[in-house]
């Protein structure tokens, strides 16, 4: 089971990295969130029964963990001394050699609320309305309206940079 | 930058993340093995320790109620201890709920339901905390009064009332000094303010999902 789990985390690592980068602004918080997501996934891995697709399940766990109070509820009590202490979540969008457009996209997304960030990420990841509804928990009928609103807000934010 | 350009930037960003080096087994397994260092585990651990402490207090209170070590004559003399039992039970229920909420549902529900459940848990926790303060305060004061009948058996009414009044005054002073000194207030107030800020943030997110 451990091997399957490691493969799964590796397969979806980009998705988890993306969420960590969207919701955390420093390397330590990103690593904390990544670890928390991996722990949450591991906990529910045995009971995952393919009722939804793997990616939908991973989006759910990752977003719930990121948006929940876990990342804020307590200050880090202990420093990571484990072998993953040197591990860092890749934060490509902040690399200095990036195109200006990626930097302004990132700055604009940072201005969105936590829920809007989730919606924009799912939209840009080309998830279907059905999947978005399953992940976020809003009716399919209102997904389109929400996307349009967030798209408009994002475009306006980008224009200001 | 239009939406198509945004999409293309995003897919480039995605591709670069996909191309990052795979995580090795050691990193992932050490994350799992070192779960005791996780923040959630730390909260759980402290909640469990507090829960054990509350159960010990509860056992002591029940021992007082059933064993009657102060030789109380009237059943009303036990009221303060029942009030304290109610306070401890409320805290115990809140801790159990908090342990249940920490991660129990995060893997099963959608974001909207998760936020609603978390808000409900926060509101319950805040209500319980305010009741806890009222119960502990009144329980503490009434405990002094519960010894009045015993005093009346050996002393005059005036002396018994005077001693009880002094006892109540001393208890009030202790509460007041502790409150003014800030030892209780600072911790509680900071926690309360954090909870309130957290709750408002969660409510804003939930509203964000509704409209």
Interface residues (C-beta under 8 A of the other chain):
Chain A: X2 X5 X6 X9 X10 X13 X14 X17 X18 X32 X34 X35 X36 X38 X39 X40 X41 X42 X43 X44 X47 X57 X60 X61 X63 X64 X65 X67 X68 X69 X70 X71 X72 X73 X74 X76 X77 X78 X80 X81 X82 X83 X84 X87 X90 X92 X93 X99 X101 X102 X104 X105 X113 X114 X115 X116 X118 X124 X125 X134 X135 X136 X137 X138 X151 X154 X155 X158
Chain B: X1 X2 X3 X5 X6 X7 X9 X10 X11 X12 X13 X14 X16 X17 X18 X20 X22 X23 X25 X26 X27 X28 X29 X30 X31 X32 X33 X34 X35 X37 X38 X39 X40 X42 X43 X102 X103 X106 X107 X108 X109 X110 X111 X112 X113 X114 X115 X118 X198 X202 X204 X205 X208 X209
